């Protein structure tokens, strides 16, 4: 089995957890896990160390937890690829999202594997976390709240902790402008109305993370005609 075949297998397995959450949750999970490049990078590079206590801010219906669980189960069953490192099991998972409907989907699908709470990610408790994840959500907070949240994360993480986040590169290009419209459409579809979006060029995101006390590594730049995203891994600076 090659890496592409393994990813497809994991997408089916992880999506299967959402059958009890409804057909739309199931179909969304499969498509997102199969085609979003983040999950392929996560699979190929093993970005999450073993034994982490994960806090997933803006978790939506908990796809990261589903993906990690599916990977762990597949590896235990001997279904894996030599092209990918072994998956990392996690010690705990807490997901927070403002959308109560998404949280209900997560609870129905994965309630025994994680703790899912509806609430404001900017105010979420971070105690005990060794890995904080934020995928495509930080720009939904205003600039001041972004700084405050990142400082709280830096304070909460232990010396060996990690922050894994994906942010848009608002570089002024046509693609970045189209990405802004896509983000606005997503906000409206999720019931957020005309909420303002606080976007930055990637150099400013990295500078902000450095300023609040992180050492930052750019893992991957992921782009299409509709978006430019950068996957970053940040560790507490020594």
C-alpha positions, 0 to 999 in steps of 0.5 A: 500500500502506498501513501495515497492508498493509505490516505484514502483508506484512512479517510473512509475509516474516519468518515465512518465514525460520522454515520451516526451524525448524519449523511452530511457530516459523513460526506463532509468528513470523507471529502475533507480528509481525502482532499485537504492537503493538511491531512496528507502532510500530517500522514507523511511527516508525522507532525504530531509526537506520541502521547500529546494532550491536544487542544484543538481550537476551532475543531468544527466536527472534530476531524483531526481527532477522527483522523488520528484515531483512524490512523491508530486503528489502521496501524494496529490492524497492520494496515499501513504504508512503509512510505509513512512514519507510524502514527502517534497515539494521543493521551487526551483530546479537547475540541472547542468550537463556537458552532454548537451543531458541529460540536454535536456532530463531534460528540455523536461520532467521537464522544468517547475519544475526546471532550468536545465543547461549544464555546469561544476558542479565544477563551478556551481553557488551555490547562494541561495541553502539550499540543495546541492546534488551530487550522484556518481559524486564527483570522476569525479573531480580531488582531488584539485577540489574536495576540492575547490568545497566542500569548496564553498558548505560549504561557500554557505550553510546557517546554516540549509543547507545540503549536500547530497552526495553518494560516492564510497568506494575505499577500495582496495577490489575486489568489489572496483576494479570492481567498478572502471572499471564500472565507467570508462565504464560510462565515456566512454558511456557518451562521456568522453573518458579516463578521470581520476577518483579521488576515496577515501576510505570512511574514507578519504571522511568523513575526507575531509568533516570534514576538510572543515567544515561539520558534517558528518553522514553516512546514508546507505552503498549500495553494490553489486558485482559491487560497494560499495557506501556510502550515506552521509548527511553533515551539516555545523559544528557549 
